[in-house]
Amino acid sequence: MDFPPIEELDLLHANICQALGDPKRIQILYALHGEPRYVSALAEDLGMPQPTVSRHLQVLRQRSIVQTERDGQTVVYSLTDVRIIEVLNVMRQILRDSLDRQANVLT
């Protein structure tokens, strides 16, 4: 069986895994999945302070998970690749299955 090279896994960890390491950033990604959004709209919809949302968006943008587009004086954020939501959904299903197995062991 072939394994991915450690260098590739290091890049995966540094660029994607660490960016997904905060639940608020994941929530922002789900919010952007529906449509591109302004920071103020994201902050309002998610019930987070605007500086917090901006800080998380900066991390996601640095990792090329979100992208920006100017709309006059404002910036609109969108997902760079919608497959990230598919990955997150698979991870959530794995979590649910794992929790079900753990619950079954305890009963």
C-alpha positions in Angstrom: 0.0 0.0 0.0 1.3 3.4 -0.9 1.3 6.2 1.6 1.3 9.9 0.8 4.7 11.4 1.4 5.1 13.2 4.7 5.9 16.4 2.9 2.5 16.4 1.3 0.8 15.6 4.6 2.8 18.4 6.3 1.4 20.8 3.7 -2.1 19.4 4.1 -1.9 19.9 7.9 -0.4 23.4 7.6 -2.7 24.7 4.9 -6.1 23.0 5.5 -6.2 21.2 8.8 -5.0 24.1 10.9 -7.4 26.5 9.1 -10.2 24.2 10.0 -9.0 23.9 13.6 -11.5 26.5 14.9 -15.3 25.7 14.9 -16.1 29.3 14.1 -14.1 29.1 10.9 -16.0 26.0 9.9 -19.3 27.8 10.7 -18.1 30.7 8.4 -17.4 28.2 5.6 -20.9 26.8 5.9 -22.4 30.3 5.9 -20.4 31.1 2.7 -21.6 27.9 1.0 -25.0 29.3 0.3 -23.8 32.5 -1.2 -20.9 35.0 -1.2 -21.2 37.4 1.7 -20.0 40.6 3.2 -18.2 40.5 6.6 -21.0 42.4 8.3 -23.7 40.0 7.0 -21.6 37.0 8.2 -21.2 38.6 11.6 -24.8 39.3 11.9 -26.0 35.9 10.7 -23.5 34.0 12.9 -23.9 36.2 16.0 -20.2 37.0 16.1 -18.5 40.3 16.5 -17.3 41.7 13.1 -13.6 41.8 14.2 -13.8 38.1 15.1 -15.3 37.2 11.7 -12.7 39.3 9.9 -9.8 37.6 11.8 -11.1 34.2 10.9 -11.7 35.2 7.3 -8.1 36.4 7.1 -6.8 32.9 8.2 -9.1 31.2 5.6 -8.0 33.7 2.9 -4.3 33.2 3.7 -4.9 29.4 3.2 -6.8 30.0 -0.1 -9.9 28.4 1.3 -11.9 31.6 0.7 -11.5 34.3 -1.9 -12.4 38.0 -2.1 -13.9 40.2 -4.7 -14.3 44.0 -4.4 -17.7 45.5 -4.6 -17.0 49.2 -4.5 -15.7 50.0 -1.0 -16.7 46.6 0.4 -15.3 43.1 0.1 -17.3 40.0 -0.7 -16.1 36.7 0.5 -16.8 33.3 -1.1 -15.5 29.8 -1.0 -12.6 29.1 -3.3 -13.6 25.5 -3.7 -17.1 24.1 -2.7 -15.6 20.7 -2.2 -14.5 21.8 1.3 -18.2 21.5 2.3 -18.3 18.0 1.0 -15.2 17.1 3.1 -16.7 18.7 6.2 -20.0 16.9 5.7 -18.1 13.5 5.4 -16.2 14.4 8.6 -19.4 15.2 10.4 -20.9 11.9 9.3 -17.8 10.0 10.5 -18.2 11.9 13.9 -21.9 10.8 14.1 -21.1 7.2 13.3 -18.3 7.2 15.9 -20.6 8.6 18.5 -23.2 6.0 17.7 -20.6 3.2 18.1 -19.5 4.6 21.4 -23.1 4.9 22.6 -23.7 1.3 21.6 -20.6 0.1 23.5 -22.0 1.7 26.6 -25.4 0.1 26.4 
